[in-house]
Amino acid sequence: MAMDIIIDENKEIEDKCRSIEIDGNPSVEEVVVIISLFNFSEVDK
């Protein structure tokens, strides 16, 4: 279930940041977004 939440947040961030798109290797972008989400969640705590 946690992954579903991350994926949902991922989609929201992609919608907001259309300028940040890496063509040819989206997995790198996904990893960066997930890492940034974890960093933000640590700051909230």
C-alpha distance matrix in Angstrom:
0.0 3.8 5.3 5.1 6.5 8.8 9.9 10.8 12.7 14.1 15.6 17.0 18.7 20.1 21.5 23.2 24.4 26.0 28.6 26.3 25.9 26.6 28.2 28.1 25.3 22.1 20.1 22.1 21.1 17.4 17.9 20.0 17.6 14.7 17.4 18.7 15.5 15.3 19.0 18.7 16.2 18.7 21.5 20.0 19.9
3.8 0.0 3.8 5.4 5.2 6.3 8.7 9.9 10.7 12.2 14.4 15.6 16.6 18.3 20.2 21.4 22.3 24.2 26.6 24.0 24.0 24.7 26.6 26.8 23.7 20.5 18.4 19.8 18.8 15.2 15.2 17.0 14.7 11.6 13.9 15.2 12.0 11.5 15.2 15.1 12.6 15.0 17.9 16.7 16.7
5.3 3.8 0.0 3.8 5.4 5.0 6.1 8.6 9.8 10.1 12.3 14.3 15.1 16.2 18.3 19.9 20.5 22.0 24.3 21.6 21.2 21.6 23.3 23.2 20.2 17.1 14.9 16.7 15.9 12.1 12.5 14.8 12.7 9.8 12.7 14.4 11.7 11.8 15.5 15.8 14.0 16.5 19.3 18.7 19.1
5.1 5.4 3.8 0.0 3.8 5.4 5.1 6.2 8.7 9.6 10.7 12.6 14.3 15.3 16.7 18.7 19.9 21.1 23.9 21.7 21.2 22.1 23.6 23.8 21.2 17.8 16.4 18.5 17.1 13.4 14.8 16.7 14.1 11.9 15.2 16.2 13.2 14.1 17.7 17.2 15.6 18.6 20.9 19.8 20.6
6.5 5.2 5.4 3.8 0.0 3.8 5.4 5.1 6.2 8.4 10.0 10.7 12.4 14.2 15.5 16.8 18.3 20.1 22.8 20.7 20.9 22.3 24.2 24.9 22.2 18.7 17.4 18.9 17.0 13.6 14.8 15.9 12.8 10.8 13.9 14.1 10.7 11.9 15.2 14.1 12.4 15.7 17.7 16.3 17.4
8.8 6.3 5.0 5.4 3.8 0.0 3.8 5.4 5.1 5.9 8.7 9.9 10.4 12.1 14.2 15.3 16.0 17.9 20.2 17.8 18.0 19.0 21.2 21.9 19.0 15.5 14.1 15.2 13.4 10.0 11.0 12.1 9.2 7.0 10.3 10.8 7.8 9.3 12.6 12.1 11.1 14.2 16.3 15.6 17.0
9.9 8.7 6.1 5.1 5.4 3.8 0.0 3.8 5.5 4.8 6.3 8.8 9.9 10.4 12.4 14.4 15.1 16.2 18.9 16.7 16.2 17.3 18.9 19.6 17.1 13.4 12.6 14.4 12.5 9.1 11.2 12.7 9.8 8.6 12.4 13.0 10.5 12.5 15.7 15.2 14.7 17.8 19.7 19.1 20.7
10.8 9.9 8.6 6.2 5.1 5.4 3.8 0.0 3.8 5.3 5.2 6.5 8.8 10.0 10.8 12.8 14.4 15.7 18.8 17.2 17.2 19.0 20.7 21.8 19.7 15.9 15.7 17.3 14.8 11.9 14.2 15.0 11.6 11.0 14.6 14.3 11.4 13.9 16.7 15.4 14.8 18.4 19.7 18.5 20.5
12.7 10.7 9.8 8.7 6.2 5.1 5.5 3.8 0.0 3.8 5.4 5.0 6.2 8.6 9.8 10.7 12.1 14.3 16.9 15.2 15.9 17.9 20.2 21.7 19.4 15.7 15.5 16.3 13.4 11.0 12.9 12.8 9.1 9.0 12.1 11.1 8.3 11.3 13.5 11.9 11.9 15.5 16.4 15.5 17.8
14.1 12.2 10.1 9.6 8.4 5.9 4.8 5.3 3.8 0.0 3.8 5.5 5.2 6.2 8.6 10.0 10.4 12.0 14.5 12.4 12.6 14.3 16.5 18.0 15.7 11.9 11.9 12.8 9.8 7.5 10.0 10.2 6.7 7.4 10.8 10.2 8.5 11.6 13.8 13.0 13.7 16.9 18.0 17.7 20.0
15.6 14.4 12.3 10.7 10.0 8.7 6.3 5.2 5.4 3.8 0.0 3.8 5.5 5.1 6.1 8.7 9.9 10.6 13.8 12.5 12.4 14.7 16.3 18.0 16.4 12.6 13.5 14.8 11.7 9.9 13.1 13.3 9.9 11.1 14.5 13.7 12.1 15.3 17.4 16.2 16.8 20.2 21.0 20.5 23.0
17.0 15.6 14.3 12.6 10.7 9.9 8.8 6.5 5.0 5.5 3.8 0.0 3.8 5.5 5.1 6.4 8.7 10.4 13.5 12.8 13.7 16.5 18.5 20.7 19.2 15.5 16.5 17.1 13.7 12.3 15.1 14.4 10.8 12.3 15.2 13.5 11.7 15.2 16.7 14.8 15.7 19.2 19.4 18.5 21.4
18.7 16.6 15.1 14.3 12.4 10.4 9.9 8.8 6.2 5.2 5.5 3.8 0.0 3.8 5.3 5.1 6.0 8.5 11.0 9.7 11.2 14.0 16.6 19.0 17.3 13.8 14.8 14.7 11.1 10.4 12.9 11.5 8.0 10.4 12.8 10.7 9.8 13.6 14.5 12.8 14.6 17.7 17.7 17.5 20.6
20.1 18.3 16.2 15.3 14.2 12.1 10.4 10.0 8.6 6.2 5.1 5.5 3.8 0.0 3.8 5.4 5.1 5.9 8.8 7.7 8.2 11.2 13.3 15.9 14.6 11.2 13.0 13.3 9.6 9.6 12.7 11.7 8.9 11.7 14.3 12.8 12.5 16.1 17.2 16.1 17.9 20.9 21.1 21.1 24.1
21.5 20.2 18.3 16.7 15.5 14.2 12.4 10.8 9.8 8.6 6.1 5.1 5.3 3.8 0.0 3.8 5.7 5.9 9.6 9.9 10.6 14.1 15.7 18.5 17.8 14.5 16.6 17.0 13.3 13.3 16.5 15.4 12.5 15.0 17.7 15.8 15.1 18.8 19.8 18.1 19.7 23.0 22.9 22.4 25.6
23.2 21.4 19.9 18.7 16.8 15.3 14.4 12.8 10.7 10.0 8.7 6.4 5.1 5.4 3.8 0.0 3.8 6.0 8.7 9.3 11.4 14.9 17.2 20.2 19.4 16.3 18.2 17.9 14.1 14.5 17.1 15.3 12.4 15.2 17.2 14.7 14.3 18.1 18.4 16.4 18.6 21.6 20.9 20.6 24.0
24.4 22.3 20.5 19.9 18.3 16.0 15.1 14.4 12.1 10.4 9.9 8.7 6.0 5.1 5.7 3.8 0.0 3.8 5.4 5.6 8.1 11.7 14.2 17.4 16.6 13.9 16.1 15.2 11.5 12.7 15.2 13.0 10.9 14.3 15.9 13.5 14.1 17.8 17.8 16.5 19.1 21.7 21.1 21.5 24.8
26.0 24.2 22.0 21.1 20.1 17.9 16.2 15.7 14.3 12.0 10.6 10.4 8.5 5.9 5.9 6.0 3.8 0.0 3.8 5.4 6.4 10.2 12.0 15.4 15.4 13.0 15.8 15.4 11.9 13.5 16.5 14.8 13.0 16.4 18.3 16.5 17.1 20.7 21.0 19.9 22.4 25.1 24.7 25.1 28.3
28.6 26.6 24.3 23.9 22.8 20.2 18.9 18.8 16.9 14.5 13.8 13.5 11.0 8.8 9.6 8.7 5.4 3.8 0.0 3.8 5.9 9.3 11.4 15.0 15.2 13.5 16.4 15.2 12.0 14.5 16.9 14.7 13.8 17.5 18.7 16.8 18.2 21.6 21.4 20.6 23.5 25.8 25.2 26.1 29.3
26.3 24.0 21.6 21.7 20.7 17.8 16.7 17.2 15.2 12.4 12.5 12.8 9.7 7.7 9.9 9.3 5.6 5.4 3.8 0.0 3.8 6.7 9.7 13.0 12.4 10.6 13.1 11.6 8.4 11.1 13.2 11.0 10.5 14.2 15.3 13.7 15.5 18.6 18.5 18.3 21.1 23.2 22.9 24.1 27.1
25.9 24.0 21.2 21.2 20.9 18.0 16.2 17.2 15.9 12.6 12.4 13.7 11.2 8.2 10.6 11.4 8.1 6.4 5.9 3.8 0.0 3.8 6.2 9.5 9.3 7.7 10.9 10.1 7.4 10.2 12.8 11.6 11.4 14.7 16.3 15.5 17.0 20.0 20.4 20.5 23.0 25.2 25.4 26.5 29.3
26.6 24.7 21.6 22.1 22.3 19.0 17.3 19.0 17.9 14.3 14.7 16.5 14.0 11.2 14.1 14.9 11.7 10.2 9.3 6.7 3.8 0.0 3.8 6.5 6.1 5.9 9.0 7.9 6.5 9.8 11.8 11.1 12.0 15.0 16.2 16.2 18.1 20.5 21.1 21.8 24.2 26.0 26.6 28.1 30.5
28.2 26.6 23.3 23.6 24.2 21.2 18.9 20.7 20.2 16.5 16.3 18.5 16.6 13.3 15.7 17.2 14.2 12.0 11.4 9.7 6.2 3.8 0.0 3.8 5.7 6.6 10.0 10.0 9.4 12.1 14.4 14.4 15.2 17.8 19.4 19.6 21.3 23.7 24.5 25.3 27.4 29.4 30.1 31.5 33.8
28.1 26.8 23.2 23.8 24.9 21.9 19.6 21.8 21.7 18.0 18.0 20.7 19.0 15.9 18.5 20.2 17.4 15.4 15.0 13.0 9.5 6.5 3.8 0.0 3.8 6.4 9.0 9.6 10.4 12.5 14.4 15.2 16.5 18.5 20.0 20.9 22.5 24.5 25.6 26.8 28.7 30.4 31.6 33.0 35.1
25.3 23.7 20.2 21.2 22.2 19.0 17.1 19.7 19.4 15.7 16.4 19.2 17.3 14.6 17.8 19.4 16.6 15.4 15.2 12.4 9.3 6.1 5.7 3.8 0.0 3.8 5.5 6.0 7.5 9.3 10.7 11.9 13.5 15.2 16.5 17.9 19.4 21.1 22.4 23.8 25.5 27.1 28.5 30.0 31.8
22.1 20.5 17.1 17.8 18.7 15.5 13.4 15.9 15.7 11.9 12.6 15.5 13.8 11.2 14.5 16.3 13.9 13.0 13.5 10.6 7.7 5.9 6.6 6.4 3.8 0.0 3.8 5.4 5.1 6.3 8.7 10.0 10.6 12.3 14.3 15.4 16.5 18.5 20.0 21.1 22.6 24.6 25.9 27.1 29.1
20.1 18.4 14.9 16.4 17.4 14.1 12.6 15.7 15.5 11.9 13.5 16.5 14.8 13.0 16.6 18.2 16.1 15.8 16.4 13.1 10.9 9.0 10.0 9.0 5.5 3.8 0.0 3.8 5.4 5.0 6.2 8.7 9.8 10.5 12.3 14.2 15.2 16.5 18.4 19.9 21.0 22.7 24.5 25.8 27.4
22.1 19.8 16.7 18.5 18.9 15.2 14.4 17.3 16.3 12.8 14.8 17.1 14.7 13.3 17.0 17.9 15.2 15.4 15.2 11.6 10.1 7.9 10.0 9.6 6.0 5.4 3.8 0.0 3.8 5.4 5.2 6.3 8.7 10.0 10.7 12.4 14.3 15.5 16.6 18.5 20.1 21.4 22.9 24.7 26.3
21.1 18.8 15.9 17.1 17.0 13.4 12.5 14.8 13.4 9.8 11.7 13.7 11.1 9.6 13.3 14.1 11.5 11.9 12.0 8.4 7.4 6.5 9.4 10.4 7.5 5.1 5.4 3.8 0.0 3.8 5.5 5.2 6.2 8.6 9.9 10.6 12.2 14.3 15.3 16.4 18.4 20.1 21.2 22.7 24.7
17.4 15.2 12.1 13.4 13.6 10.0 9.1 11.9 11.0 7.5 9.9 12.3 10.4 9.6 13.3 14.5 12.7 13.5 14.5 11.1 10.2 9.8 12.1 12.5 9.3 6.3 5.0 5.4 3.8 0.0 3.8 5.5 5.1 6.1 8.6 9.9 10.5 12.3 14.2 15.3 16.5 18.5 20.1 21.1 22.9
17.9 15.2 12.5 14.8 14.8 11.0 11.2 14.2 12.9 10.0 13.1 15.1 12.9 12.7 16.5 17.1 15.2 16.5 16.9 13.2 12.8 11.8 14.4 14.4 10.7 8.7 6.2 5.2 5.5 3.8 0.0 3.8 5.5 5.2 6.1 8.6 9.8 10.6 12.3 14.3 15.4 16.7 18.6 20.2 21.5
20.0 17.0 14.8 16.7 15.9 12.1 12.7 15.0 12.8 10.2 13.3 14.4 11.5 11.7 15.4 15.3 13.0 14.8 14.7 11.0 11.6 11.1 14.4 15.2 11.9 10.0 8.7 6.3 5.2 5.5 3.8 0.0 3.8 5.5 5.2 6.1 8.6 10.0 10.5 12.3 14.3 15.4 16.7 18.6 20.3
17.6 14.7 12.7 14.1 12.8 9.2 9.8 11.6 9.1 6.7 9.9 10.8 8.0 8.9 12.5 12.4 10.9 13.0 13.8 10.5 11.4 12.0 15.2 16.5 13.5 10.6 9.8 8.7 6.2 5.1 5.5 3.8 0.0 3.8 5.5 5.1 6.1 8.7 9.8 10.5 12.3 14.3 15.4 16.6 18.7
14.7 11.6 9.8 11.9 10.8 7.0 8.6 11.0 9.0 7.4 11.1 12.3 10.4 11.7 15.0 15.2 14.3 16.4 17.5 14.2 14.7 15.0 17.8 18.5 15.2 12.3 10.5 10.0 8.6 6.1 5.2 5.5 3.8 0.0 3.8 5.4 5.0 6.3 8.6 9.9 10.6 12.5 14.4 15.4 16.9
17.4 13.9 12.7 15.2 13.9 10.3 12.4 14.6 12.1 10.8 14.5 15.2 12.8 14.3 17.7 17.2 15.9 18.3 18.7 15.3 16.3 16.2 19.4 20.0 16.5 14.3 12.3 10.7 9.9 8.6 6.1 5.2 5.5 3.8 0.0 3.8 5.4 5.1 6.2 8.7 9.9 10.7 12.6 14.5 15.7
18.7 15.2 14.4 16.2 14.1 10.8 13.0 14.3 11.1 10.2 13.7 13.5 10.7 12.8 15.8 14.7 13.5 16.5 16.8 13.7 15.5 16.2 19.6 20.9 17.9 15.4 14.2 12.4 10.6 9.9 8.6 6.1 5.1 5.4 3.8 0.0 3.8 5.4 5.0 6.2 8.6 9.9 10.6 12.5 14.5
15.5 12.0 11.7 13.2 10.7 7.8 10.5 11.4 8.3 8.5 12.1 11.7 9.8 12.5 15.1 14.3 14.1 17.1 18.2 15.5 17.0 18.1 21.3 22.5 19.4 16.5 15.2 14.3 12.2 10.5 9.8 8.6 6.1 5.0 5.4 3.8 0.0 3.8 5.4 5.1 6.2 8.6 9.9 10.7 12.7
15.3 11.5 11.8 14.1 11.9 9.3 12.5 13.9 11.3 11.6 15.3 15.2 13.6 16.1 18.8 18.1 17.8 20.7 21.6 18.6 20.0 20.5 23.7 24.5 21.1 18.5 16.5 15.5 14.3 12.3 10.6 10.0 8.7 6.3 5.1 5.4 3.8 0.0 3.8 5.5 5.1 6.3 8.8 10.0 10.9
19.0 15.2 15.5 17.7 15.2 12.6 15.7 16.7 13.5 13.8 17.4 16.7 14.5 17.2 19.8 18.4 17.8 21.0 21.4 18.5 20.4 21.1 24.5 25.6 22.4 20.0 18.4 16.6 15.3 14.2 12.3 10.5 9.8 8.6 6.2 5.0 5.4 3.8 0.0 3.8 5.5 5.2 6.4 8.9 10.2
18.7 15.1 15.8 17.2 14.1 12.1 15.2 15.4 11.9 13.0 16.2 14.8 12.8 16.1 18.1 16.4 16.5 19.9 20.6 18.3 20.5 21.8 25.3 26.8 23.8 21.1 19.9 18.5 16.4 15.3 14.3 12.3 10.5 9.9 8.7 6.2 5.1 5.5 3.8 0.0 3.8 5.4 5.1 6.4 8.9
16.2 12.6 14.0 15.6 12.4 11.1 14.7 14.8 11.9 13.7 16.8 15.7 14.6 17.9 19.7 18.6 19.1 22.4 23.5 21.1 23.0 24.2 27.4 28.7 25.5 22.6 21.0 20.1 18.4 16.5 15.4 14.3 12.3 10.6 9.9 8.6 6.2 5.1 5.5 3.8 0.0 3.8 5.4 5.1 6.5
18.7 15.0 16.5 18.6 15.7 14.2 17.8 18.4 15.5 16.9 20.2 19.2 17.7 20.9 23.0 21.6 21.7 25.1 25.8 23.2 25.2 26.0 29.4 30.4 27.1 24.6 22.7 21.4 20.1 18.5 16.7 15.4 14.3 12.5 10.7 9.9 8.6 6.3 5.2 5.4 3.8 0.0 3.8 5.5 5.3
21.5 17.9 19.3 20.9 17.7 16.3 19.7 19.7 16.4 18.0 21.0 19.4 17.7 21.1 22.9 20.9 21.1 24.7 25.2 22.9 25.4 26.6 30.1 31.6 28.5 25.9 24.5 22.9 21.2 20.1 18.6 16.7 15.4 14.4 12.6 10.6 9.9 8.8 6.4 5.1 5.4 3.8 0.0 3.8 5.4
20.0 16.7 18.7 19.8 16.3 15.6 19.1 18.5 15.5 17.7 20.5 18.5 17.5 21.1 22.4 20.6 21.5 25.1 26.1 24.1 26.5 28.1 31.5 33.0 30.0 27.1 25.8 24.7 22.7 21.1 20.2 18.6 16.6 15.4 14.5 12.5 10.7 10.0 8.9 6.4 5.1 5.5 3.8 0.0 3.8
19.9 16.7 19.1 20.6 17.4 17.0 20.7 20.5 17.8 20.0 23.0 21.4 20.6 24.1 25.6 24.0 24.8 28.3 29.3 27.1 29.3 30.5 33.8 35.1 31.8 29.1 27.4 26.3 24.7 22.9 21.5 20.3 18.7 16.9 15.7 14.5 12.7 10.9 10.2 8.9 6.5 5.3 5.4 3.8 0.0
